[in-house]
Amino acid sequence: MRLLMLGGTEFVGRAVVEAALARGWDVTVFHRGRHEPPAGVRSLYGDRTSSDGLAALAGTEEEWDVVVDTWSAAPRVVRDSARLLANRARRYVYVSSCSVYAWPPAAGYDEDSPVVEGASADAEQTDYARDKRGGELAVLEAFGAERALLVRAGLILGPYENIGRLPWWLDRMARGGPVLAPGPRELPLQYVDVRDLAEWTLGAVQAGAEGAYNVISPSGHATMGALLDACVQVAGGPAAGSPAAGGPAELRWTDPEVVLAAGIEPWIQLPVWVPPGSESYDAMHRADVSRAVGDGLRCRPVAETVADTWNWLQGIGGTAPQRPDRPVVGLDPSVEAKVLGG
């Protein structure tokens, strides 16, 4: 299999490239040259946002079995790439998002649920939901439904994360001391390890899958308690090789009402967590993923995702990369201490 990865040097793109290389695929990575891609790929360089940014692709007569694209800003960028490659690639995979569903999505929403209105393949950047939906439309227009695979991901965790969610929790445990743990402890979570997302995507391509798929774990694959317990286990104190000044991390489970009354913003200040019963919770953690599971999605244990992310963080010096187009996440220590009565 010959893969053209648009991007491929960070997070999702990098995981897809590594999974493809492990399968023995021939991989070309089209990127801006800001980060080194994995060894074993061929690089083509260009900035898709510039007027001549696709020149390196236009100037080659190469063909590919599949293109994978993770773009999340102006849909016209996806449009231009898809049009250029329509006669030179057999299939186009667009890593989209469950954010494309009309708000608020009902608990149990599936791939046939209504999507946001007002999206266009020709649009400049607007908001995340319409940008992702516009990207989907761009791929469908250029490749047709039978040659397009729309991977609607939800929360993505794992090594190479450049959003900061799981890295923040790991760093917080490494600082030690009492930790504000937003409850309930048994709150079911829904996420996907970036490597499981990559493996499913490549397997789906080989199986000839088409159309849209919600690609996240089944709700409850992990709980808030299981996630934070795993973080404590690998990063939360001397036993984890992390001598924290505040002593070992100690989870202090706190009712959602107390967290919200303190003015703490779910998802941003306490990454991953949103209060049960809210529209945001149904959107983030209660999607129907039976189609992807039926077509081979397998999700590794949360403890493995957490441990591997911690090992990756340690291997790069302990500081995770941060995408400049995403907000910095995490809770100010003074706010945490106030809520916990410190």
Contacts in CASP RR format, 6 or more apart in sequence:
PFRMAT RR
TARGET T0000
AUTHOR 0000-0000-0000
METHOD contacts of the structure
MODEL  1
MRLLMLGGTEFVGRAVVEAALARGWDVTVFHRGRHEPPAGVRSLYGDRTS
SDGLAALAGTEEEWDVVVDTWSAAPRVVRDSARLLANRARRYVYVSSCSV
YAWPPAAGYDEDSPVVEGASADAEQTDYARDKRGGELAVLEAFGAERALL
VRAGLILGPYENIGRLPWWLDRMARGGPVLAPGPRELPLQYVDVRDLAEW
TLGAVQAGAEGAYNVISPSGHATMGALLDACVQVAGGPAAGSPAAGGPAE
LRWTDPEVVLAAGIEPWIQLPVWVPPGSESYDAMHRADVSRAVGDGLRCR
PVAETVADTWNWLQGIGGTAPQRPDRPVVGLDPSVEAKVLGG
1 20 0 8 1.000
1 23 0 8 1.000
1 24 0 8 1.000
1 25 0 8 1.000
1 26 0 8 1.000
1 65 0 8 1.000
1 66 0 8 1.000
1 205 0 8 1.000
1 206 0 8 1.000
2 25 0 8 1.000
2 26 0 8 1.000
2 28 0 8 1.000
2 62 0 8 1.000
2 63 0 8 1.000
2 64 0 8 1.000
2 65 0 8 1.000
2 66 0 8 1.000
3 16 0 8 1.000
3 17 0 8 1.000
3 20 0 8 1.000
3 25 0 8 1.000
3 26 0 8 1.000
3 27 0 8 1.000
3 28 0 8 1.000
3 64 0 8 1.000
3 65 0 8 1.000
3 66 0 8 1.000
3 67 0 8 1.000
3 68 0 8 1.000
4 28 0 8 1.000
4 30 0 8 1.000
4 64 0 8 1.000
4 66 0 8 1.000
4 67 0 8 1.000
4 68 0 8 1.000
4 85 0 8 1.000
4 89 0 8 1.000
5 13 0 8 1.000
5 16 0 8 1.000
5 17 0 8 1.000
5 20 0 8 1.000
5 27 0 8 1.000
5 28 0 8 1.000
5 29 0 8 1.000
5 30 0 8 1.000
5 41 0 8 1.000
5 67 0 8 1.000
5 68 0 8 1.000
6 30 0 8 1.000
6 31 0 8 1.000
6 48 0 8 1.000
6 67 0 8 1.000
6 68 0 8 1.000
6 69 0 8 1.000
6 70 0 8 1.000
6 71 0 8 1.000
6 81 0 8 1.000
7 13 0 8 1.000
7 29 0 8 1.000
7 30 0 8 1.000
7 31 0 8 1.000
7 70 0 8 1.000
8 14 0 8 1.000
8 16 0 8 1.000
8 17 0 8 1.000
8 29 0 8 1.000
8 31 0 8 1.000
8 37 0 8 1.000
8 70 0 8 1.000
9 29 0 8 1.000
9 31 0 8 1.000
9 33 0 8 1.000
9 34 0 8 1.000
9 35 0 8 1.000
9 36 0 8 1.000
9 37 0 8 1.000
10 35 0 8 1.000
10 160 0 8 1.000
10 162 0 8 1.000
10 321 0 8 1.000
10 323 0 8 1.000
11 156 0 8 1.000
11 160 0 8 1.000
11 161 0 8 1.000
11 162 0 8 1.000
11 163 0 8 1.000
11 194 0 8 1.000
12 70 0 8 1.000
12 95 0 8 1.000
12 153 0 8 1.000
12 156 0 8 1.000
12 194 0 8 1.000
12 197 0 8 1.000
12 198 0 8 1.000
13 68 0 8 1.000
13 70 0 8 1.000
13 95 0 8 1.000
13 198 0 8 1.000
14 37 0 8 1.000
14 38 0 8 1.000
14 160 0 8 1.000
15 159 0 8 1.000
15 160 0 8 1.000
15 194 0 8 1.000
15 195 0 8 1.000
15 197 0 8 1.000
15 198 0 8 1.000
16 68 0 8 1.000
16 198 0 8 1.000
16 201 0 8 1.000
16 202 0 8 1.000
17 27 0 8 1.000
17 29 0 8 1.000
17 37 0 8 1.000
17 38 0 8 1.000
17 41 0 8 1.000
18 38 0 8 1.000
18 195 0 8 1.000
18 198 0 8 1.000
19 195 0 8 1.000
19 198 0 8 1.000
19 199 0 8 1.000
19 202 0 8 1.000
20 27 0 8 1.000
20 202 0 8 1.000
21 27 0 8 1.000
21 38 0 8 1.000
21 40 0 8 1.000
21 41 0 8 1.000
23 202 0 8 1.000
25 202 0 8 1.000
27 40 0 8 1.000
27 41 0 8 1.000
27 42 0 8 1.000
28 41 0 8 1.000
28 42 0 8 1.000
28 43 0 8 1.000
28 44 0 8 1.000
28 62 0 8 1.000
28 64 0 8 1.000
29 37 0 8 1.000
29 41 0 8 1.000
29 42 0 8 1.000
29 43 0 8 1.000
29 44 0 8 1.000
30 43 0 8 1.000
30 44 0 8 1.000
30 45 0 8 1.000
30 46 0 8 1.000
30 56 0 8 1.000
30 57 0 8 1.000
31 37 0 8 1.000
31 43 0 8 1.000
31 44 0 8 1.000
31 45 0 8 1.000
31 46 0 8 1.000
32 45 0 8 1.000
32 46 0 8 1.000
32 47 0 8 1.000
33 43 0 8 1.000
33 45 0 8 1.000
33 46 0 8 1.000
37 43 0 8 1.000
44 56 0 8 1.000
44 57 0 8 1.000
44 60 0 8 1.000
45 56 0 8 1.000
46 53 0 8 1.000
46 54 0 8 1.000
46 55 0 8 1.000
46 56 0 8 1.000
47 53 0 8 1.000
48 54 0 8 1.000
48 71 0 8 1.000
48 77 0 8 1.000
48 80 0 8 1.000
48 81 0 8 1.000
49 73 0 8 1.000
49 74 0 8 1.000
49 77 0 8 1.000
54 80 0 8 1.000
54 81 0 8 1.000
54 84 0 8 1.000
57 81 0 8 1.000
57 84 0 8 1.000
57 85 0 8 1.000
58 84 0 8 1.000
61 88 0 8 1.000
62 88 0 8 1.000
63 88 0 8 1.000
63 89 0 8 1.000
64 85 0 8 1.000
64 88 0 8 1.000
64 89 0 8 1.000
64 90 0 8 1.000
65 89 0 8 1.000
65 90 0 8 1.000
65 91 0 8 1.000
65 205 0 8 1.000
66 89 0 8 1.000
66 90 0 8 1.000
66 91 0 8 1.000
66 92 0 8 1.000
66 93 0 8 1.000
66 205 0 8 1.000
67 81 0 8 1.000
67 82 0 8 1.000
67 85 0 8 1.000
67 89 0 8 1.000
67 91 0 8 1.000
67 92 0 8 1.000
67 93 0 8 1.000
68 93 0 8 1.000
68 95 0 8 1.000
68 201 0 8 1.000
69 78 0 8 1.000
69 81 0 8 1.000
69 82 0 8 1.000
69 92 0 8 1.000
69 93 0 8 1.000
69 94 0 8 1.000
69 95 0 8 1.000
69 139 0 8 1.000
70 95 0 8 1.000
71 77 0 8 1.000
71 78 0 8 1.000
71 81 0 8 1.000
71 94 0 8 1.000
71 135 0 8 1.000
72 97 0 8 1.000
72 128 0 8 1.000
72 131 0 8 1.000
72 132 0 8 1.000
73 125 0 8 1.000
73 131 0 8 1.000
73 325 0 8 1.000
74 123 0 8 1.000
74 124 0 8 1.000
74 125 0 8 1.000
74 131 0 8 1.000
75 119 0 8 1.000
75 120 0 8 1.000
75 121 0 8 1.000
75 122 0 8 1.000
75 123 0 8 1.000
75 130 0 8 1.000
75 131 0 8 1.000
75 133 0 8 1.000
75 134 0 8 1.000
75 135 0 8 1.000
75 137 0 8 1.000
75 138 0 8 1.000
76 121 0 8 1.000
76 122 0 8 1.000
76 123 0 8 1.000
76 124 0 8 1.000
76 138 0 8 1.000
78 94 0 8 1.000
78 121 0 8 1.000
78 134 0 8 1.000
78 135 0 8 1.000
78 138 0 8 1.000
78 139 0 8 1.000
79 121 0 8 1.000
79 122 0 8 1.000
79 135 0 8 1.000
79 138 0 8 1.000
79 141 0 8 1.000
79 142 0 8 1.000
82 92 0 8 1.000
82 138 0 8 1.000
82 139 0 8 1.000
82 141 0 8 1.000
82 142 0 8 1.000
82 143 0 8 1.000
83 142 0 8 1.000
85 92 0 8 1.000
85 142 0 8 1.000
86 142 0 8 1.000
86 143 0 8 1.000
90 147 0 8 1.000
91 143 0 8 1.000
91 147 0 8 1.000
91 148 0 8 1.000
91 149 0 8 1.000
91 205 0 8 1.000
91 208 0 8 1.000
92 139 0 8 1.000
92 142 0 8 1.000
92 143 0 8 1.000
92 147 0 8 1.000
92 148 0 8 1.000
92 149 0 8 1.000
93 148 0 8 1.000
93 149 0 8 1.000
93 151 0 8 1.000
93 201 0 8 1.000
93 205 0 8 1.000
94 135 0 8 1.000
94 136 0 8 1.000
94 139 0 8 1.000
94 148 0 8 1.000
94 149 0 8 1.000
94 150 0 8 1.000
94 151 0 8 1.000
95 151 0 8 1.000
95 153 0 8 1.000
95 197 0 8 1.000
95 201 0 8 1.000
96 132 0 8 1.000
96 133 0 8 1.000
96 135 0 8 1.000
96 136 0 8 1.000
96 150 0 8 1.000
96 151 0 8 1.000
96 152 0 8 1.000
96 153 0 8 1.000
96 212 0 8 1.000
97 128 0 8 1.000
97 129 0 8 1.000
97 132 0 8 1.000
97 152 0 8 1.000
97 153 0 8 1.000
97 154 0 8 1.000
98 105 0 8 1.000
98 109 0 8 1.000
98 152 0 8 1.000
98 153 0 8 1.000
98 154 0 8 1.000
98 214 0 8 1.000
98 216 0 8 1.000
98 283 0 8 1.000
98 287 0 8 1.000
99 128 0 8 1.000
99 129 0 8 1.000
99 132 0 8 1.000
99 154 0 8 1.000
100 115 0 8 1.000
100 116 0 8 1.000
100 119 0 8 1.000
100 129 0 8 1.000
100 132 0 8 1.000
100 133 0 8 1.000
100 136 0 8 1.000
100 152 0 8 1.000
101 109 0 8 1.000
101 113 0 8 1.000
101 114 0 8 1.000
101 115 0 8 1.000
101 116 0 8 1.000
101 283 0 8 1.000
102 113 0 8 1.000
102 114 0 8 1.000
102 115 0 8 1.000
102 116 0 8 1.000
102 117 0 8 1.000
103 116 0 8 1.000
103 129 0 8 1.000
103 279 0 8 1.000
103 283 0 8 1.000
104 279 0 8 1.000
104 280 0 8 1.000
104 282 0 8 1.000
104 283 0 8 1.000
105 113 0 8 1.000
105 282 0 8 1.000
105 283 0 8 1.000
105 287 0 8 1.000
106 113 0 8 1.000
106 282 0 8 1.000
107 282 0 8 1.000
107 286 0 8 1.000
108 282 0 8 1.000
108 286 0 8 1.000
108 287 0 8 1.000
108 288 0 8 1.000
109 282 0 8 1.000
109 283 0 8 1.000
109 286 0 8 1.000
109 287 0 8 1.000
109 288 0 8 1.000
110 214 0 8 1.000
110 287 0 8 1.000
110 288 0 8 1.000
110 290 0 8 1.000
110 291 0 8 1.000
111 152 0 8 1.000
111 211 0 8 1.000
111 212 0 8 1.000
111 213 0 8 1.000
111 214 0 8 1.000
111 291 0 8 1.000
115 133 0 8 1.000
116 129 0 8 1.000
116 130 0 8 1.000
116 133 0 8 1.000
118 130 0 8 1.000
119 129 0 8 1.000
119 130 0 8 1.000
119 131 0 8 1.000
119 133 0 8 1.000
119 134 0 8 1.000
119 135 0 8 1.000
119 136 0 8 1.000
119 137 0 8 1.000
120 134 0 8 1.000
120 137 0 8 1.000
121 134 0 8 1.000
121 135 0 8 1.000
121 137 0 8 1.000
121 138 0 8 1.000
121 141 0 8 1.000
123 130 0 8 1.000
123 131 0 8 1.000
123 134 0 8 1.000
125 131 0 8 1.000
136 150 0 8 1.000
136 212 0 8 1.000
139 148 0 8 1.000
139 150 0 8 1.000
140 148 0 8 1.000
145 210 0 8 1.000
145 211 0 8 1.000
146 210 0 8 1.000
147 210 0 8 1.000
148 210 0 8 1.000
148 211 0 8 1.000
149 201 0 8 1.000
149 204 0 8 1.000
149 205 0 8 1.000
149 209 0 8 1.000
149 210 0 8 1.000
149 211 0 8 1.000
149 213 0 8 1.000
150 211 0 8 1.000
150 212 0 8 1.000
150 213 0 8 1.000
151 197 0 8 1.000
151 201 0 8 1.000
151 204 0 8 1.000
151 213 0 8 1.000
151 215 0 8 1.000
152 212 0 8 1.000
152 213 0 8 1.000
152 214 0 8 1.000
152 215 0 8 1.000
153 192 0 8 1.000
153 197 0 8 1.000
153 215 0 8 1.000
153 216 0 8 1.000
154 190 0 8 1.000
154 191 0 8 1.000
154 192 0 8 1.000
154 214 0 8 1.000
154 215 0 8 1.000
154 216 0 8 1.000
154 284 0 8 1.000
154 287 0 8 1.000
155 165 0 8 1.000
155 189 0 8 1.000
155 190 0 8 1.000
155 191 0 8 1.000
155 192 0 8 1.000
155 216 0 8 1.000
155 272 0 8 1.000
155 284 0 8 1.000
155 285 0 8 1.000
156 163 0 8 1.000
156 191 0 8 1.000
156 192 0 8 1.000
156 193 0 8 1.000
156 194 0 8 1.000
156 197 0 8 1.000
157 165 0 8 1.000
157 166 0 8 1.000
157 191 0 8 1.000
157 192 0 8 1.000
157 193 0 8 1.000
157 194 0 8 1.000
157 272 0 8 1.000
157 305 0 8 1.000
157 309 0 8 1.000
158 166 0 8 1.000
158 193 0 8 1.000
158 194 0 8 1.000
158 195 0 8 1.000
158 305 0 8 1.000
158 308 0 8 1.000
158 309 0 8 1.000
158 312 0 8 1.000
159 194 0 8 1.000
159 195 0 8 1.000
159 308 0 8 1.000
159 309 0 8 1.000
159 311 0 8 1.000
159 312 0 8 1.000
160 194 0 8 1.000
160 312 0 8 1.000
161 167 0 8 1.000
161 194 0 8 1.000
161 309 0 8 1.000
161 320 0 8 1.000
162 320 0 8 1.000
162 321 0 8 1.000
162 322 0 8 1.000
162 323 0 8 1.000
162 326 0 8 1.000
163 322 0 8 1.000
163 323 0 8 1.000
163 326 0 8 1.000
163 329 0 8 1.000
164 271 0 8 1.000
164 320 0 8 1.000
164 322 0 8 1.000
164 328 0 8 1.000
164 329 0 8 1.000
165 271 0 8 1.000
165 272 0 8 1.000
165 329 0 8 1.000
166 231 0 8 1.000
166 271 0 8 1.000
166 272 0 8 1.000
166 305 0 8 1.000
166 306 0 8 1.000
166 309 0 8 1.000
167 309 0 8 1.000
167 313 0 8 1.000
167 320 0 8 1.000
168 271 0 8 1.000
168 329 0 8 1.000
168 330 0 8 1.000
169 227 0 8 1.000
169 228 0 8 1.000
169 231 0 8 1.000
169 271 0 8 1.000
169 272 0 8 1.000
170 231 0 8 1.000
170 234 0 8 1.000
170 235 0 8 1.000
170 306 0 8 1.000
170 309 0 8 1.000
170 310 0 8 1.000
170 313 0 8 1.000
171 235 0 8 1.000
171 313 0 8 1.000
171 318 0 8 1.000
172 179 0 8 1.000
172 231 0 8 1.000
172 249 0 8 1.000
172 330 0 8 1.000
172 331 0 8 1.000
173 179 0 8 1.000
173 228 0 8 1.000
173 231 0 8 1.000
173 232 0 8 1.000
173 234 0 8 1.000
173 235 0 8 1.000
173 236 0 8 1.000
173 237 0 8 1.000
173 240 0 8 1.000
173 242 0 8 1.000
173 249 0 8 1.000
174 235 0 8 1.000
174 236 0 8 1.000
174 237 0 8 1.000
174 240 0 8 1.000
174 242 0 8 1.000
174 244 0 8 1.000
174 249 0 8 1.000
175 244 0 8 1.000
175 245 0 8 1.000
175 246 0 8 1.000
175 249 0 8 1.000
175 333 0 8 1.000
176 236 0 8 1.000
176 237 0 8 1.000
176 244 0 8 1.000
176 245 0 8 1.000
176 246 0 8 1.000
176 247 0 8 1.000
176 248 0 8 1.000
176 249 0 8 1.000
176 250 0 8 1.000
177 244 0 8 1.000
177 246 0 8 1.000
177 247 0 8 1.000
177 248 0 8 1.000
177 249 0 8 1.000
177 250 0 8 1.000
178 250 0 8 1.000
178 252 0 8 1.000
178 340 0 8 1.000
178 342 0 8 1.000
179 228 0 8 1.000
179 232 0 8 1.000
179 249 0 8 1.000
179 250 0 8 1.000
179 251 0 8 1.000
179 252 0 8 1.000
179 336 0 8 1.000
180 252 0 8 1.000
180 254 0 8 1.000
180 259 0 8 1.000
180 270 0 8 1.000
180 331 0 8 1.000
180 336 0 8 1.000
180 339 0 8 1.000
180 340 0 8 1.000
181 224 0 8 1.000
181 225 0 8 1.000
181 228 0 8 1.000
181 251 0 8 1.000
181 252 0 8 1.000
181 253 0 8 1.000
181 254 0 8 1.000
182 224 0 8 1.000
182 254 0 8 1.000
182 256 0 8 1.000
182 259 0 8 1.000
182 266 0 8 1.000
182 270 0 8 1.000
182 273 0 8 1.000
182 275 0 8 1.000
183 224 0 8 1.000
183 253 0 8 1.000
183 254 0 8 1.000
183 255 0 8 1.000
183 256 0 8 1.000
183 259 0 8 1.000
183 273 0 8 1.000
184 224 0 8 1.000
184 253 0 8 1.000
184 255 0 8 1.000
184 256 0 8 1.000
184 276 0 8 1.000
185 223 0 8 1.000
185 224 0 8 1.000
185 225 0 8 1.000
185 253 0 8 1.000
186 223 0 8 1.000
186 224 0 8 1.000
186 225 0 8 1.000
187 223 0 8 1.000
187 224 0 8 1.000
187 225 0 8 1.000
187 273 0 8 1.000
187 276 0 8 1.000
188 219 0 8 1.000
188 220 0 8 1.000
188 222 0 8 1.000
188 223 0 8 1.000
188 285 0 8 1.000
189 217 0 8 1.000
189 219 0 8 1.000
189 220 0 8 1.000
189 221 0 8 1.000
189 222 0 8 1.000
189 223 0 8 1.000
189 224 0 8 1.000
189 227 0 8 1.000
189 272 0 8 1.000
189 285 0 8 1.000
190 216 0 8 1.000
190 217 0 8 1.000
190 218 0 8 1.000
190 219 0 8 1.000
190 220 0 8 1.000
190 221 0 8 1.000
190 284 0 8 1.000
190 285 0 8 1.000
190 286 0 8 1.000
190 287 0 8 1.000
190 289 0 8 1.000
191 216 0 8 1.000
191 217 0 8 1.000
191 221 0 8 1.000
191 222 0 8 1.000
191 272 0 8 1.000
192 215 0 8 1.000
192 216 0 8 1.000
192 217 0 8 1.000
192 299 0 8 1.000
193 299 0 8 1.000
193 300 0 8 1.000
193 304 0 8 1.000
193 305 0 8 1.000
195 300 0 8 1.000
196 217 0 8 1.000
196 297 0 8 1.000
196 298 0 8 1.000
196 299 0 8 1.000
196 300 0 8 1.000
197 215 0 8 1.000
199 298 0 8 1.000
200 215 0 8 1.000
200 292 0 8 1.000
200 295 0 8 1.000
200 296 0 8 1.000
200 297 0 8 1.000
200 298 0 8 1.000
201 215 0 8 1.000
203 209 0 8 1.000
203 296 0 8 1.000
204 213 0 8 1.000
204 295 0 8 1.000
204 296 0 8 1.000
207 295 0 8 1.000
209 295 0 8 1.000
213 291 0 8 1.000
213 292 0 8 1.000
213 295 0 8 1.000
214 287 0 8 1.000
214 288 0 8 1.000
214 289 0 8 1.000
214 291 0 8 1.000
214 292 0 8 1.000
215 289 0 8 1.000
215 292 0 8 1.000
215 297 0 8 1.000
216 287 0 8 1.000
216 289 0 8 1.000
216 292 0 8 1.000
217 289 0 8 1.000
217 297 0 8 1.000
217 299 0 8 1.000
218 289 0 8 1.000
218 293 0 8 1.000
218 299 0 8 1.000
219 285 0 8 1.000
219 286 0 8 1.000
219 287 0 8 1.000
220 285 0 8 1.000
221 299 0 8 1.000
221 302 0 8 1.000
222 301 0 8 1.000
222 302 0 8 1.000
224 272 0 8 1.000
224 273 0 8 1.000
225 251 0 8 1.000
226 302 0 8 1.000
226 303 0 8 1.000
227 272 0 8 1.000
227 302 0 8 1.000
227 306 0 8 1.000
228 251 0 8 1.000
229 251 0 8 1.000
230 302 0 8 1.000
230 303 0 8 1.000
230 305 0 8 1.000
230 306 0 8 1.000
230 307 0 8 1.000
231 249 0 8 1.000
231 306 0 8 1.000
231 310 0 8 1.000
232 240 0 8 1.000
232 248 0 8 1.000
232 249 0 8 1.000
232 251 0 8 1.000
233 240 0 8 1.000
233 303 0 8 1.000
233 306 0 8 1.000
233 307 0 8 1.000
234 240 0 8 1.000
234 306 0 8 1.000
234 307 0 8 1.000
234 310 0 8 1.000
235 242 0 8 1.000
235 249 0 8 1.000
235 310 0 8 1.000
236 242 0 8 1.000
236 244 0 8 1.000
236 248 0 8 1.000
236 249 0 8 1.000
237 243 0 8 1.000
237 244 0 8 1.000
237 247 0 8 1.000
237 248 0 8 1.000
237 249 0 8 1.000
238 244 0 8 1.000
238 247 0 8 1.000
238 248 0 8 1.000
239 248 0 8 1.000
252 340 0 8 1.000
254 339 0 8 1.000
254 340 0 8 1.000
256 275 0 8 1.000
256 276 0 8 1.000
258 339 0 8 1.000
259 266 0 8 1.000
259 270 0 8 1.000
259 275 0 8 1.000
259 339 0 8 1.000
260 266 0 8 1.000
260 275 0 8 1.000
262 335 0 8 1.000
262 338 0 8 1.000
262 339 0 8 1.000
264 270 0 8 1.000
264 331 0 8 1.000
264 335 0 8 1.000
264 339 0 8 1.000
266 273 0 8 1.000
266 274 0 8 1.000
266 275 0 8 1.000
266 278 0 8 1.000
266 280 0 8 1.000
267 273 0 8 1.000
267 274 0 8 1.000
267 280 0 8 1.000
267 284 0 8 1.000
268 327 0 8 1.000
268 329 0 8 1.000
268 330 0 8 1.000
269 329 0 8 1.000
269 330 0 8 1.000
269 331 0 8 1.000
269 332 0 8 1.000
269 335 0 8 1.000
270 330 0 8 1.000
270 331 0 8 1.000
271 329 0 8 1.000
271 330 0 8 1.000
274 280 0 8 1.000
274 281 0 8 1.000
274 284 0 8 1.000
274 285 0 8 1.000
275 281 0 8 1.000
289 297 0 8 1.000
313 319 0 8 1.000
313 320 0 8 1.000
322 328 0 8 1.000
END
